[in-house]
């Protein structure tokens, strides 16, 4: 009889150590097994053979066929458990197939066909792309800062070719499932059957089959998928790419609440491979760390277009305070309506963008554009209609609702809140014969999403209305008009990343036009046409934005100058939640008197089901202190370490 320590992958297992089981055969480290835990079947990974324990060990119930999970994956599990504290069973579950049933056979362990049936081939590399490929070393961190349309995906293809030639697999990450399909198609043209698509909207059976095919593969694979693809059981990795790396979708919103880039950096270190972080608008933290640590920052400053394809792009700024510019619609300006009408006549597409995450009840002046900010945090205040209060959701301070603007004295105070459905209804009223399509996260089925993408690519849609999804890498050659309906709405969100998100969204959505063989115009509607963030985005001046935002972060103690920890509790009453948060704040200050603890304050979404949610924000220059606080949290609290927003 043999005895083994195993890591159990089960969300109900809240222990923080290995368990011991017995088996009548020898098993190598990394073997996937099925065991029983409290009379339930669970998956586990063998981590070590051990002497017979002084208790009766339960027998393993089954052993999976195929190869073992690589040691690098086991090492990453332990690191993830320590770096983003979460129950060990929850962490290990990320690395395992989605079902406790084992396949009877492994079918995809032979050499894949690396040639595509398609005759299409990627375009030749531009001079900048050639330099970028040459500058990216076989190992280490590389920040690829390329303007929209500069052909970052073409660089990824060339790097993948090098990795596959060297016999090593690749992981290509995208923030949205729609982008996964689009990018995977590019890779399939070049690499054929070696490309595997992996994301959460596949069925359990599909994901299980793919997982066992990957763990048993004897030839290199290219896995294209959302952040969960990072945990693919690949034996040897030569390249990891994070495309659109600035996107907040790369932060897991459930335990373990990890940042994809930090996990990817550790995985790249374990495999001694290249990590390429690509974006037209890198996050302030990414750029700061890259420059501070002298990591390579590789720039693509020009669009990857031939001379014949180069087209003029124009930006028009519309002041939302000038209501004479909105005589035909309260939402869409006259000049934007004229642009859409012209596009329809020329059989071209129009895109209307609305940042739906900016639908908080923010307070601003319709006359001068003044915005209500917290005098302590310099973040937007939020109006709560149920209690008629104005509150900061970071420090918790209450403020009076102004009856008149403190800047211009006018009483025209707005509570801003518009959704995509209202925009679609307005567009259909104004252009009843146009084919209008709504494109946002309400599209939940993968098949529906792929159908919409195909419809867009064929040009069967005249006017596209959407939220953040449409800013993420969609290539629409027939697009000639982009309308940003409320450019500063994302700045009304009470969060320290609001300015950064605004710059990124305007830059990304503006980059959709001017591709292919047609000129493009971007119409930007805003209450604050002189706001430095909006001006920098229109100019596509990243460095100007970066330096200004960095100074703000330093002044108000936000990343990259501190680490953040968000702590939340749910209680039956608001008073009970506030009392619990106040008590925990006192305990934290007693143990760590030099930390900054903001709050308590109600969460941005203050109710969950029938309970009330309050939160604390802890700031520290020592991440280890924050990890220690998490380790000593009382029951009934949840934590988010390194949050990308405070909502």
C-alpha positions in Angstrom: 0.0 0.0 0.0 1.2 3.5 -0.9 0.3 6.8 0.9 0.0 10.2 -0.8 -0.4 13.8 0.2 -2.9 15.4 -2.2 -4.1 18.9 -2.8 -7.9 18.9 -2.9 -9.6 21.1 -5.4 -13.1 21.8 -4.0 -14.7 25.1 -3.1 -16.3 23.5 0.0 -12.9 22.5 1.4 -11.7 25.4 3.6 -8.6 23.8 5.0 -5.1 25.2 4.2 -3.0 22.0 4.0 -2.7 18.8 2.1 -4.7 15.6 3.0 -3.4 12.1 3.1 -4.9 9.1 1.1 -3.9 5.6 0.3 -3.6 3.7 -3.0 -2.5 0.2 -4.0 -0.3 1.4 -6.9 2.6 3.8 -7.3 1.6 7.3 -8.5 3.9 10.0 -9.7 3.6 13.6 -8.4 1.1 15.5 -10.4 -1.3 12.6 -10.9 -5.0 13.7 -11.0 -7.1 11.5 -8.7 -10.6 11.3 -7.4 -11.1 11.1 -3.6 -14.0 11.2 -1.2 -14.2 14.2 1.2 -17.1 14.1 3.7 -18.7 11.4 1.4 -18.5 13.7 -1.6 -16.3 12.9 -4.7 -13.7 15.6 -5.2 -10.7 16.0 -7.6 -7.2 16.2 -6.2 -3.5 16.3 -7.2 -0.8 14.1 -5.8 2.0 16.2 -4.4 4.1 13.7 -2.5 4.5 10.0 -1.5 4.7 9.8 2.3 5.3 7.1 4.9 2.2 5.3 6.4 0.5 7.8 8.8 -0.6 7.0 12.3 -4.2 7.0 11.3 -6.3 5.1 8.9 -6.1 6.9 5.5 -9.0 6.7 3.2 -8.3 5.1 -0.2 -8.4 7.1 -3.4 -11.4 6.1 -5.5 -10.0 6.6 -9.0 -6.9 7.7 -11.0 -7.2 9.8 -14.1 -5.6 8.5 -17.4 -3.0 10.6 -19.2 0.0 12.7 -18.2 0.5 14.4 -14.9 0.0 18.1 -14.0 3.4 19.8 -14.3 5.4 20.8 -11.1 5.2 24.4 -12.2 1.4 24.3 -11.8 1.7 22.9 -8.3 4.2 25.6 -7.4 1.9 28.2 -8.8 -1.0 26.9 -6.7 1.0 27.4 -3.4 2.2 30.8 -4.5 -1.4 31.9 -5.4 -2.7 30.7 -2.1 -0.1 32.8 -0.3 -0.2 35.9 -2.5 -4.0 36.2 -2.8 -5.2 34.5 0.4 -8.1 32.1 -0.2 -9.1 28.6 1.0 -6.6 26.2 -0.6 -9.5 24.1 -2.1 -10.8 27.2 -3.9 -7.3 27.9 -5.3 -6.6 24.4 -6.5 -10.0 24.2 -8.1 -8.8 26.8 -10.7 -6.2 24.3 -12.0 -8.4 21.3 -12.4 -11.0 20.1 -15.0 -14.6 21.1 -14.3 -15.9 17.6 -13.7 -15.0 14.8 -11.3 -15.7 12.2 -14.1 -12.7 11.0 -16.1 -12.6 10.5 -19.8 -12.2 6.9 -21.0 -9.6 7.9 -23.6 -7.4 10.8 -24.5 -7.7 11.6 -28.1 -5.6 14.7 -28.8 -2.1 13.6 -27.8 -0.6 13.3 -31.2 1.1 16.0 -33.2 -1.5 18.6 -34.3 -1.7 19.9 -37.9 0.3 23.1 -37.8 -0.9 24.2 -41.2 -4.2 25.8 -41.8 -6.6 24.9 -44.6 -7.1 28.6 -45.2 -5.0 30.2 -48.0 -5.1 33.5 -46.2 -1.8 34.6 -44.5 -1.1 37.4 -42.1 0.2 40.6 -43.7 3.9 41.3 -43.8 5.4 42.9 -40.7 5.8 46.7 -40.7 9.2 48.2 -39.8 7.9 48.9 -36.3 6.6 45.4 -35.8 9.9 43.9 -37.0 11.7 46.0 -34.3 9.2 45.0 -31.7 9.5 41.3 -32.4 13.3 41.6 -32.2 13.2 43.5 -28.9 11.1 40.9 -27.1 13.5 38.5 -25.4 12.7 34.7 -24.9 12.1 35.4 -21.2 11.1 38.2 -18.9 8.4 40.9 -18.8 7.7 43.2 -21.8 5.2 46.0 -22.0 4.0 46.4 -25.6 2.5 49.9 -25.9 0.9 50.1 -29.3 -1.6 52.7 -30.5 -5.0 51.3 -31.7 -4.6 49.6 -35.1 -0.8 49.3 -34.8 -1.0 45.5 -35.2 -0.1 44.2 -31.8 -1.9 40.9 -32.7 0.5 40.6 -35.7 3.4 40.8 -33.3 1.8 38.1 -31.1 1.5 35.8 -34.1 5.2 36.2 -34.9 6.2 35.6 -31.3 4.0 32.5 -31.1 5.7 31.2 -34.3 9.1 31.4 -32.5 7.7 29.6 -29.4 6.0 26.8 -31.4 9.2 26.3 -33.5 11.1 25.9 -30.2 8.6 23.2 -29.2 6.9 25.3 -26.5 3.3 26.1 -26.0 1.7 29.6 -25.8 -1.1 31.2 -23.7 -2.9 34.2 -25.3 -5.3 35.9 -23.0 -8.1 38.3 -24.0 -10.5 40.2 -21.6 -13.7 39.3 -23.4 -15.0 36.1 -24.9 -15.9 37.9 -28.1 -12.3 39.0 -28.6 -11.2 35.4 -27.9 -13.1 34.2 -30.9 -11.8 37.0 -33.1 -8.1 36.6 -32.0 -8.3 32.7 -32.2 -9.4 33.0 -35.8 -6.2 34.9 -36.6 -4.1 32.2 -34.9 -6.0 29.4 -36.6 -5.1 30.8 -40.0 -1.4 30.3 -39.2 -1.3 27.4 -36.8 -4.4 25.3 -37.6 -5.3 22.5 -35.1 -2.6 23.6 -32.6 -5.0 26.4 -31.5 -7.4 25.7 -28.6 -10.1 28.1 -27.5 -10.8 28.0 -23.7 -13.3 30.1 -21.8 -16.1 29.8 -19.2 -19.0 29.7 -21.7 -18.0 26.4 -23.1 -20.0 23.5 -21.7 -18.6 21.4 -18.8 -18.1 18.5 -21.2 -16.2 20.7 -23.7 -13.9 22.1 -21.1 -13.2 18.7 -19.6 -12.2 17.3 -23.0 -10.0 20.2 -23.7 -8.3 20.0 -20.3 -7.3 16.3 -20.6 -6.2 16.9 -24.2 -3.9 19.7 -23.0 -2.4 17.8 -20.0 -1.6 14.8 -22.3 -0.4 16.8 -25.3 3.1 15.8 -26.5 3.3 18.7 -29.0 3.0 22.4 -28.4 -0.4 24.1 -28.2 -1.7 27.7 -28.4 -4.4 28.3 -25.9 -6.5 31.4 -26.6 -8.9 32.4 -23.9 -10.1 34.6 -21.1 -8.2 34.8 -17.8 -9.0 31.2 -16.7 -6.9 29.9 -19.6 -3.9 31.0 -17.6 -4.3 27.8 -15.5 -4.1 25.5 -18.5 -2.1 22.3 -17.7 0.6 22.9 -20.3 3.9 21.1 -19.8 6.2 23.7 -21.3 5.3 27.3 -22.0 7.4 29.6 -24.2 5.1 32.7 -24.4 2.3 34.3 -22.4 0.4 37.3 -23.9 -2.1 39.5 -22.1 -3.9 41.5 -24.8 -5.8 44.6 -23.9 -4.0 44.3 -20.5 -5.5 47.5 -19.1 -9.0 45.9 -18.9 -10.5 45.4 -15.5 -11.9 42.0 -16.6 -8.5 40.6 -15.8 -9.2 41.0 -12.1 -11.1 38.0 -10.7 -14.2 39.1 -8.8 -14.5 35.9 -6.8 -12.0 34.0 -4.7 -9.2 33.8 -5.2 -9.4 37.5 -6.3 -6.3 37.6 -8.3 -4.9 40.0 -10.8 -4.2 38.1 -14.0 -1.0 40.0 -14.8 0.7 39.2 -11.5 -0.2 35.5 -11.7 1.0 35.5 -15.3 4.3 37.1 -14.3 4.9 34.3 -11.7 4.0 31.6 -14.3 6.4 33.2 -16.8 9.1 33.1 -14.1 8.5 29.4 -13.4 8.7 28.6 -17.1 11.5 31.1 -17.8 9.4 32.4 -20.7 8.4 35.7 -22.2 5.4 37.6 -20.8 4.1 40.3 -23.2 1.6 42.8 -21.8 -0.1 44.6 -24.7 -2.2 47.7 -24.7 -2.9 51.0 -26.5 -3.5 52.5 -23.1 -1.5 50.7 -20.4 -2.6 51.1 -16.8 -0.8 53.7 -14.7 0.4 50.9 -12.5 1.8 48.8 -15.3 3.7 51.8 -16.9 5.0 53.0 -13.5 6.3 49.5 -12.5 7.9 49.0 -16.0 9.7 52.3 -15.9 10.7 52.0 -12.2 12.1 48.5 -12.7 13.7 49.3 -16.1 11.6 46.7 -17.8 11.4 46.9 -21.6 8.6 49.2 -22.9 8.2 48.6 -26.6 6.3 51.1 -28.6 4.2 50.9 -31.8 3.4 54.5 -32.7 1.9 54.0 -36.1 -1.1 52.2 -37.5 -0.3 49.1 -39.5 -1.8 50.4 -42.7 -0.4 50.7 -46.2 -0.1 54.1 -47.8 -3.3 53.5 -49.8 -5.1 52.6 -46.6 -4.1 55.6 -44.6 -7.3 57.6 -43.9 -8.0 60.9 -42.3 -9.6 60.8 -38.8 -11.3 63.8 -37.4 -12.5 64.5 -33.8 -15.4 66.9 -33.1 -16.1 68.1 -29.5 -19.7 68.8 -28.6 -20.5 70.7 -25.4 -23.4 69.0 -23.6 -24.1 72.3 -21.8 -25.1 73.9 -25.1 -28.6 72.7 -25.4 -29.1 74.4 -28.8 -26.8 71.7 -30.1 -29.4 69.1 -29.1 -32.6 70.4 -30.7 -33.6 67.1 -32.3 -32.6 64.8 -29.4 -31.8 65.2 -25.7 -29.2 62.4 -26.0 -27.6 62.8 -29.4 -26.3 66.1 -30.7 -27.3 67.6 -34.1 -23.8 67.2 -35.5 -23.6 63.6 -34.5 -27.1 62.9 -36.0 -25.9 64.5 -39.3 -22.8 62.3 -39.3 -24.9 59.2 -38.8 -27.3 60.2 -41.6 -24.3 60.7 -44.0 -22.9 57.3 -43.0 -26.3 55.7 -43.7 -26.4 57.3 -47.1 -22.9 56.0 -47.9 -23.7 52.5 -46.6 -21.2 52.9 -43.8 -21.5 52.0 -40.1 -21.9 54.2 -37.0 -21.0 53.3 -33.4 -22.5 55.0 -30.4 -20.7 54.4 -27.1 -22.1 54.8 -23.7 -20.2 53.9 -20.5 -22.9 52.2 -18.6 -20.7 51.8 -15.5 -21.0 55.6 -15.3 -24.7 55.5 -14.4 -24.2 56.3 -10.7 -26.3 59.2 -9.6 -23.5 61.7 -9.9 -24.0 65.4 -9.3 -22.9 68.1 -11.8 -23.9 71.5 -13.0 -25.7 71.7 -16.4 -24.5 75.3 -16.9 -20.8 75.2 -16.2 -19.9 71.5 -15.8 -18.9 71.7 -12.1 -18.8 68.3 -10.5 -19.4 67.5 -6.8 -16.2 66.0 -5.3 -15.3 64.8 -1.8 -13.0 67.4 -0.3 -11.0 64.6 1.4 -10.6 62.0 -1.4 -11.1 64.2 -4.5 -13.5 61.5 -5.8 -17.0 62.0 -7.1 -19.8 62.1 -4.6 -22.9 59.9 -5.1 -26.5 61.0 -4.5 -28.8 58.5 -2.8 -32.4 59.2 -3.6 -33.9 56.9 -1.0 -32.2 58.9 1.9 -31.6 62.2 0.0 -28.0 62.1 1.1 -24.7 62.8 -0.7 -21.9 60.5 0.3 -18.3 59.6 -0.6 -18.0 55.8 -1.0 -14.4 55.7 0.0 -14.1 57.7 3.3 -17.8 57.6 4.1 -18.2 61.4 4.7 -21.7 62.9 4.2 -22.1 66.1 2.2 -25.1 68.4 1.7 -26.9 68.3 -1.7 -26.3 71.7 -3.2 -29.3 73.7 -4.2 -27.1 75.8 -6.5 -23.8 75.4 -8.2 -20.9 76.7 -6.0 -19.0 77.8 -9.1 -21.5 79.7 -11.2 -24.5 80.1 -8.9 -27.0 78.5 -11.2 -29.6 76.1 -9.8 -29.4 73.7 -12.8 -28.0 70.7 -11.0 -28.2 67.3 -12.8 -28.3 63.8 -11.4 -26.8 61.9 -14.4 -28.1 58.4 -15.3 -28.6 57.1 -18.9 -28.7 53.5 -20.1 -28.1 51.7 -23.4 -31.8 50.8 -23.9 -32.8 54.5 -23.8 -30.1 55.2 -26.5 -31.3 52.3 -28.7 -34.9 53.5 -28.4 -33.9 57.0 -29.4 -31.8 55.9 -32.4 -34.7 53.8 -33.6 -37.1 56.7 -33.3 -34.7 59.0 -35.3 -33.6 56.4 -37.9 -36.6 54.0 -38.2 -35.2 52.2 -41.3 -31.7 51.7 -40.0 -30.6 48.3 -38.7 -29.7 48.9 -35.1 -27.8 46.5 -32.9 -27.2 46.6 -29.2 -23.8 45.2 -28.1 -23.1 44.9 -24.4 -22.7 42.4 -21.5 -26.4 41.6 -21.7 -25.3 39.3 -24.6 -24.7 36.2 -22.4 -24.7 33.3 -24.8 -21.5 32.6 -26.7 -23.4 31.6 -29.8 -25.4 34.8 -29.8 -22.1 36.8 -29.3 -20.4 35.1 -32.2 -23.5 35.7 -34.4 -23.4 39.4 -33.5 -19.7 39.6 -34.3 -20.3 37.9 -37.7 -23.2 40.4 -38.5 -20.9 43.3 -37.6 -18.0 42.0 -39.8 -20.3 41.6 -42.8 -21.6 45.1 -42.4 -25.2 44.0 -41.8 -25.5 46.4 -39.0 -26.0 50.2 -39.7 -25.8 51.6 -36.2 -24.1 49.8 -33.2 -25.0 50.9 -29.7 -22.9 49.5 -26.9 -20.8 49.8 -23.7 -17.3 48.9 -22.9 -17.3 45.7 -24.9 -17.2 47.6 -28.2 -14.0 49.4 -27.2 -12.0 46.2 -26.9 -10.2 45.4 -30.1 -13.2 45.1 -32.5 -12.1 45.7 -36.1 -14.9 47.2 -38.2 -13.6 48.2 -41.6 -16.9 49.8 -42.7 -17.1 52.0 -39.6 -16.9 55.8 -40.3 -18.7 57.4 -37.4 -18.1 57.0 -33.6 -20.1 58.9 -31.1 -19.1 59.1 -27.4 -22.4 60.1 -25.9 -21.1 61.3 -22.5 -17.4 61.2 -22.4 -17.1 62.3 -18.8 -19.7 59.9 -17.4 -17.0 57.5 -16.4 -15.3 60.3 -14.4 -18.5 60.6 -12.3 -17.8 57.1 -10.8 -16.6 57.5 -7.2 -13.4 55.5 -7.8 -9.7 56.4 -7.9 -9.4 54.8 -11.4 -12.2 56.9 -12.9 -9.9 59.3 -14.7 -7.8 56.4 -16.1 -10.9 54.5 -17.3 -12.1 57.7 -19.0 -8.8 58.2 -20.9 -8.7 54.5 -21.9 -12.3 54.3 -23.0 -12.2 57.5 -25.2 -8.8 56.5 -26.6 -9.9 52.9 -27.4 -13.3 53.8 -28.9 -11.8 56.6 -31.0 -9.4 54.1 -32.4 -12.2 52.1 -34.0 -12.4 54.6 -36.9 -9.9 55.3 -39.7 -9.2 51.7 -40.5 -9.7 50.0 -43.9 -10.4 52.3 -46.8 -12.6 55.0 -45.4 -12.1 58.2 -43.4 -13.6 58.5 -39.9 -15.0 61.0 -37.5 -15.3 60.8 -33.7 -17.9 62.9 -32.0 -17.2 63.4 -28.3 -20.1 64.8 -26.2 -19.0 66.1 -22.8 -20.0 68.5 -20.0 -16.3 69.3 -19.6 -14.6 70.0 -23.0 -11.6 71.5 -21.3 -11.0 68.7 -18.8 -7.4 67.7 -19.0 -8.2 63.9 -19.1 -10.6 64.4 -22.1 -8.1 66.7 -23.8 -5.3 64.2 -23.5 -7.5 61.4 -24.8 -8.5 63.4 -27.8 -4.9 64.2 -28.5 -4.0 60.5 -28.0 -1.3 61.8 -25.7 -0.6 59.0 -23.2 2.4 60.6 -21.5 0.5 63.8 -20.8 -2.3 61.8 -19.1 0.2 59.5 -17.3 2.2 62.3 -15.6 -0.9 64.1 -14.5 -2.6 61.0 -13.1 0.6 59.8 -11.4 0.8 63.1 -9.5 -2.9 62.8 -8.4 -2.3 59.2 -7.2 0.7 60.3 -5.1 -1.2 63.2 -3.5 -4.2 61.1 -2.4 -2.3 57.9 -1.5 -3.4 55.5 -4.2 -1.6 52.8 -6.3 1.1 52.6 -7.5 2.3 54.4 -4.3 0.4 52.2 -1.9 -1.2 48.8 -1.8 -4.9 48.6 -1.2 -7.1 46.2 0.7 -10.9 46.4 0.5 -12.8 44.8 3.4 -16.6 44.3 3.3 -19.2 42.9 5.7 -22.9 42.1 5.4 -25.3 42.5 8.3 -29.0 42.5 8.8 -29.2 46.2 9.4 -27.2 49.2 8.2 -26.4 50.1 11.8 -25.0 46.6 12.6 -22.8 46.7 9.5 -21.5 50.2 10.4 -20.8 49.1 14.0 -18.9 46.0 12.8 -16.8 48.1 10.4 -16.0 50.6 13.1 -14.9 47.9 15.4 -12.6 46.3 12.8 -11.1 49.7 12.0 -10.2 50.2 15.6 -8.6 46.7 15.8 -6.6 47.4 12.6 -5.3 50.7 14.0 -4.4 49.1 17.3 -2.2 46.5 15.5 -0.9 48.8 12.7 -1.2 52.4 13.9 0.7 53.8 10.9 -1.7 52.4 8.3 -4.4 54.5 6.5 -7.9 53.1 7.0 -10.7 54.9 5.1 -14.3 54.6 6.1 -16.4 52.9 7.3 -18.8 53.7 4.5 -21.7 52.0 2.7 -20.6 50.0 -0.3 -21.3 51.5 -3.7 -24.0 48.9 -4.0 -25.2 49.0 -0.4 -27.7 46.1 -0.4 -27.2 42.5 -1.2 -30.4 40.6 -1.1 -31.9 41.6 2.3 -28.6 42.6 4.0 -26.6 45.8 4.2 -23.0 46.1 3.0 -20.4 48.4 4.5 -16.7 48.6 3.8 -13.2 49.7 4.8 -10.3 50.7 2.5 -6.9 50.0 4.0 -3.8 51.6 2.4 -0.2 50.5 3.1 3.2 50.7 1.6 3.7 47.1 2.9 1.7 44.4 1.1 2.8 41.9 3.8 0.9 44.0 6.4 -2.3 43.7 4.3 -1.9 39.9 3.9 -1.5 39.7 7.7 -4.7 41.6 8.2 -6.5 39.2 5.9 -5.2 36.3 7.9 -6.7 37.6 11.1 -10.0 38.8 9.8 -13.1 37.9 11.9 -15.7 35.7 10.4 -18.3 37.4 8.3 -15.8 39.6 6.4 -14.7 39.3 2.7 -11.5 40.8 1.4 -10.2 42.1 -2.0 -6.4 42.5 -2.1 -5.1 44.7 -4.9 -8.6 45.8 -6.1 -8.7 47.5 -9.5 -11.6 49.6 -8.3 -13.3 50.4 -4.9 -16.9 50.0 -6.0 
